[in-house]
Amino acid sequence: IWLWAIFGGLMSIVLIVASLQWSNQNVSELTRHHNSQLSPVIMIPGSLATENRFDGLVSEINRHRENPHSLLK
């Protein structure tokens, strides 16, 4: 009967350690995704604006950036 108690205790410890490692890995993965640098901005030109309306603005914003913003038209 003592053997079963020791076996149960060891299995509990193994399961606790494994679940803590799994939980920490998932939290760090979710944190990395949550802190993503993507922050899209939607700009809508006026009715008389051309397709290239925001080219100058995006060029100005990207002038001193290491990783420039892209523009989807």
N, C-alpha and C positions, 0 to 999 in steps of 0.2 A: 504493500500500500504506500510505503514511503517512496518507492521507486516511481509510482505514478504521480505523486505530488511533485517530486523533483523534475520529472519529465514535463509536467504541466507548467511549472514555473519557468523552465528553460524555454519552452515553446512560447510562453507569453512574452518573455524578454526579447526573443528573436522577432516576434511579430511587432512588438512596440518599436524596436530599432528600425525595422524595415519600413514601417508605416511613417515614422518620423522622417526618414530619408526621402521617401516618396513625396511626402507633404512639402518638405523644404524645396525639393526640386520643382514641384508644380508652382509653388509660390514665386520662386525666382523666375521661372518661365513666364508666368502671368505678369510679373512686375516688368520684365523686359518688354513685353508686348504693350503694356499700358503706357510705358514711358517712351513710346515711339515718337519720333520727331515729325511724323506726318501731321500736318494740320491744313487741310485743303481750304482754299478761299474761293468762293464762287463770285465772279464779277460779271454783271450783266450790263452790256452797253445800251445806250439809248437807241431810239428807233432809227435815227439817221446815222448811226455809227457804222464804220466798216468792220470787216473781219479782223483787221489789224489794230483795232482801237487801243488795246492794252499793251502792245509791243513795247512802247517807250517806257511805260510804267514798270513792266517786268525787267527790262534792261537796266533801269535805274536801281531797282531793288537788288538785282544780281551783281551790281558793279563791284562791290567789296566783299562778296560772299565766297567762301571756299567751296561750298556745295550749293550751286545755284538752283533756284526754283525753276520748275518747268511750267510750260503753258500749254494747255490743251484747248484747242479751238473747236 
